[in-house]
Amino acid sequence: MHNKNDENYIYYLVAHNLKKIRKKKGLTQRKFAELCNYSDGFIMNIESEKYHQTFSLGTLWKFAQVLDVDIKELFNPIESNKKDS
């Protein structure tokens, strides 16, 4: 479990929501990366629980645009059940 008091928790939270929304939209990491003009390695590192990949607010804004969601959706709390992971 990730510590919510750790400043890196926000990256974990956004990564979790990004992956969930991306999959719901039927996009592979590669296709999503292409649509965002980022490398697929960058997207893979963001979504990976093994790496700590930072990103900018501008990047979040771009993700929200490409996914056609309000940027706030990337900050939704993670539900305690893991069935949507």
HELIX and SHEET records of a PDB file:
HELIX    1   1 TYR A    9  LYS A   24  1                                  16    
HELIX    2   2 GLN A   29  CYS A   36  1                                   8    
HELIX    3   3 ASP A   40  GLU A   47  1                                   8    
HELIX    4   4 LEU A   57  LEU A   67  1                                  11    
HELIX    5   5 ILE A   71  PHE A   75  5                                   5    
END                                                                             
